[in-house]
Amino acid sequence: MKLHLYLLLLASASLLTAQDKPKDPFVKDKQTAAAPAVPEDRPRNIQCLLETFTLPQADYAALLDAPEGRDKLYQKALEAVKSGSARLDGCHWVTGKSGMRTILESVDELIHPTEWTPADLKGFQYPTALEMRPLGDRFEYETVLNSDNGTIDVTYDFSRDQLQGLRVVKADTTLMGVPVANFFSRKRTSSSRFIPGSPTLLATLNSPEPGLTTLLFATAQVVPLPAPKAPAAVTEGNVMLTARVISLDRAKGWELLKKHGTQGAACMAELKPMLASKAAALEHIATINVKPAVRASHESGVLYTYGTSFSPPTEAVAAQPAKDPKEQVQPQIPAALAGTTAFENRSLGFRLEVEAVIGPDGATADLTLVPEFVTMSGNLKGENWNEHYPEIPVFSCQRVNTSYAQLVGTTHLISTLNPPGETGALGHKDTGRMWLLFMDVNLE
């Protein structure tokens, strides 16, 4: 009897242990096969697709409340875009490495006054200090690949700011006051765990348009580099790097990324007929010849000079007689107009800073690069911007800072290099375009 009781208790303890074993909350039963084994002997990249969908808040609530709504939220968002009840207003793609920080910027840089001179007798004030605020999408993140289970930990900071105009601040309600910028700010800073290939909802963002919300999805996947087909013909020499930037409609680019995002050559092959038919445009192409492990830069564009410090207009001051015969008479000070006292330069056009390290087999290149495209969009203006204020430029910046690995002799899709969306600066609206950055790496 005691033996039977002991066996029963042992079986119950085993059953409880099996039932109480904790599950990984980030890995669902149907998704456990979504994280494939990653070969440890090959270099690998982590590619991230960032998508934003804007739809009515009520529609989003209905998607959540539907059967399996949370599990199928991404698929339902795609269906909403297809039906026209939601819109894809942002799509970014970046290739990076585990443990490396990556930055993507698609912004208008709004330079605005933050300090002013004391008011004159007419109440007029003049800006004396400026600050810059990026408007649009900015995504900074770092990925860490968990080799034990294949998941990816992502620490990220996403922001999307928009200018909502200039309002007047008055110290005296009877005077004209000074303009200050109104910003609609959306920001999310956090850390999440990703299952490779599975879209993850990072955040919901309020919209400046009443009743709308924006869903921010990210999909990360691990892409090991394939083994080279043949031994490298050249293991020493110069590195030939050719960067190409191609623009196309966002919806078409979105489909292209989902179809060929991990295969740069296939993506380029599908783009070539679109280039021939003018459905896509070659925005820039640049080749750099450089020794391995040496940093090189390419610049092509106007060096734009603009004022950063100004002297306000002053009124004339009459000569003042000396009260003491031993003192000198204070001479008359004539009136002076406003002037510019300091300048800065900004390189416009395409700029690429890159360093390529070739592996000992001559078949693999590790690249660190910062591609950038900058335009001067116009000068700050608005309903409350006085015509006597100085000219303050608004720059548009498309920039990526990343590191990744690539086989020598191949074409790789590095990232998007998108123009800013609807930022509100100078009345800018979303163009609905996507820019793709490709890199050819060869040894000679």
Summary of the structure (lengths in Angstrom):
residues: 444
radius of gyration: 28.9
end to end distance: 84.0
largest distance: 125.8
contacts: 1304
relative contact order: 0.17
helix: 16%
strand: 50%
